[in-house]
C-alpha cells in the first residue's frame, strides 16, 4: 500500500481562497489618470477645483534657493457663486505675486467657468524667493487661499525636463470656448 500525502481540507480551502483572491486582484482595472495631467488635481470644495498644479521646468535644470518660480494651474468653478483667489503661501518660498492684466491683484474665478493661471495673457502666479533648491519632479507644498471657499494645500511639482518652461501644461487655449460649435 502506498502512502499518500494529503493536505488537510481546511488548509486546501485556504490555499484555494488565497489563490482566487490574488487572481481577482489582477482582473481589477487600476484607477489611472489618462488625461495627460502633469500635476495634481485637488478639490477646494464641492464647486471649486485646482487642476494640474505645477512649477515650470527651470531653464537651467534647477531652481536655486533665492530664485523665483512661475506656477501653472487651472481653476475650475462648477458652481454659481464666483470666488477670488486672494493669497498663495507656503513654507518653501517667502511670497507669491498674483498678477491680473499686468497688475498685482486677486484672481477672480467666475461662476461656472475655468481660469488658466500661467497661460499667455491669463493671470499669473510667481513664487518668490524660494527657500530650497528644486529640480524636476521635486515638489513643495503650496497653499491656495480663496475668499469664499477657504484654503487647500497642494504639492506643486516641478515640471519634467523637456517641457517648455513657458507653457508646461496641456490646457486648451483659454481664448477658445469649447462650448461654441
C-alpha positions in Angstrom: 0.0 0.0 0.0 1.5 3.3 -0.9 1.4 6.3 1.4 -0.3 9.4 0.0 0.4 12.8 1.4 -2.8 14.6 1.8 -3.3 18.2 2.7 -6.0 18.7 5.3 -9.2 20.1 3.8 -9.2 23.4 5.7 -5.7 24.2 4.6 -6.5 23.3 0.9 -9.6 25.6 1.1 -7.5 28.4 2.5 -4.8 28.0 -0.3 -7.5 28.0 -3.0 -9.2 31.0 -1.5 -6.0 32.9 -1.4 -5.2 32.0 -5.0 -8.6 33.2 -6.1 -8.2 36.4 -4.2 -4.9 37.1 -5.8 -6.2 36.2 -9.3 -9.2 38.5 -8.7 -6.9 41.4 -7.9 -5.3 41.0 -11.3 -8.6 41.5 -13.0 -9.3 44.8 -11.5 -8.5 47.9 -13.5 -6.5 50.4 -11.5 -7.5 54.0 -11.3 -5.3 55.7 -13.9 -5.4 59.4 -14.9 -5.3 59.2 -18.7 -6.0 62.9 -19.2 -2.3 63.6 -19.7 -2.3 65.7 -16.5 1.2 66.5 -15.3 0.3 67.9 -11.9 -2.1 67.0 -9.1 -5.8 68.0 -9.0 -7.3 69.0 -5.7 -10.8 70.0 -4.7 -11.1 73.1 -2.6 -14.8 72.5 -2.0 -17.6 70.8 -3.9 -17.6 73.6 -6.6 -14.0 74.7 -6.8 -11.1 72.5 -8.0 -7.4 73.2 -8.7 -6.1 71.3 -11.8 -2.6 70.3 -12.9 -0.8 72.4 -10.3 2.9 72.6 -11.2 6.0 74.8 -11.3 7.6 75.5 -14.7 10.7 73.5 -15.6 13.7 75.7 -14.7 15.6 76.7 -17.8 19.0 75.6 -16.4 17.5 72.4 -14.8 17.4 73.6 -11.1 15.8 76.3 -9.1 18.4 77.6 -6.7 17.4 79.0 -3.3 16.5 82.6 -3.8 15.1 82.2 -7.3 11.5 82.8 -8.3 9.3 80.1 -9.9 6.2 80.5 -12.1 3.3 78.4 -11.1 0.9 76.9 -13.6 -2.6 75.6 -12.9 -6.3 75.6 -13.9 -9.1 76.6 -11.5 -12.4 75.1 -12.3 -15.6 76.6 -10.8 -18.6 74.4 -11.4 -20.8 76.3 -9.0 -22.8 79.5 -9.3 -21.0 81.8 -6.8 -17.8 83.3 -8.2 -14.8 83.3 -5.9 -11.5 85.1 -5.6 -8.0 83.6 -5.1 -6.7 86.1 -2.6 -3.4 84.6 -1.5 -0.8 81.9 -2.2 1.6 80.9 0.5 3.9 78.1 1.7 6.9 77.3 3.9 9.4 77.0 0.9 9.0 80.5 -0.5 8.8 84.0 1.0 6.0 85.4 -1.0 3.8 85.0 -4.1 2.8 87.6 -6.7 -0.6 87.2 -8.2 -0.9 89.2 -11.4 -4.0 90.0 -13.4 -3.8 92.1 -16.6 -0.3 93.1 -15.7 -1.2 94.4 -12.2 -0.9 92.7 -8.8 -4.4 91.6 -7.6 -6.7 88.8 -6.7 -7.6 86.2 -9.3 -11.3 86.1 -9.9 -12.9 82.7 -10.8 -16.2 83.4 -12.4 -19.2 81.2 -11.7 -19.4 78.1 -13.9 -16.1 78.8 -15.6 -12.4 78.0 -15.7 -9.4 80.2 -15.2 -6.0 79.2 -16.5 -3.1 80.6 -14.5 0.1 81.0 -16.5 -1.4 80.8 -20.0 -0.4 83.6 -22.3 -2.5 86.7 -21.4 -4.0 85.0 -18.4 -3.5 85.7 -14.7 -0.1 84.6 -13.3 1.4 83.5 -10.0 5.1 83.6 -9.3 6.5 82.1 -6.1 9.2 84.4 -5.0 12.5 83.8 -3.2 12.4 80.0 -3.0 13.9 78.8 0.3 15.0 75.4 -1.1 16.7 74.1 -4.2 14.3 72.3 -6.6 14.8 70.0 -9.6 12.4 68.3 -11.9 9.8 66.0 -10.2 10.5 67.5 -6.7 7.7 69.3 -5.0 6.8 71.9 -2.4 3.6 72.5 -0.5 1.6 75.5 -1.8 -1.5 76.7 0.0 -4.2 78.5 -2.1 -6.5 80.8 -0.2 -9.9 81.6 -1.7 -12.2 84.3 -0.3 -15.3 82.1 0.0 -14.1 78.5 -0.5 -11.3 78.7 2.1 -7.9 77.2 1.6 -6.3 74.0 0.3 -2.7 72.9 0.2 -1.3 71.0 -2.8 2.2 69.6 -3.5 3.3 71.6 -6.5 5.8 69.6 -8.5 8.5 70.9 -10.8 7.6 70.0 -14.4 9.7 67.4 -16.2 12.7 68.2 -18.3 11.8 68.7 -22.0 8.6 70.5 -21.3 8.7 74.1 -22.5 9.2 76.4 -19.5 6.8 79.0 -20.9 3.8 76.6 -21.2 4.3 73.2 -19.4 0.7 72.3 -19.2 -1.9 70.8 -21.5 -4.8 73.2 -21.1 -6.8 74.2 -24.1 -6.3 77.7 -25.4 -8.3 79.9 -23.0 -9.3 82.2 -25.9 -11.2 79.3 -27.4 -14.7 78.5 -26.0 -15.2 74.7 -26.1 -19.0 75.2 -25.8 -19.3 77.1 -29.1 -19.7 75.0 -32.2 
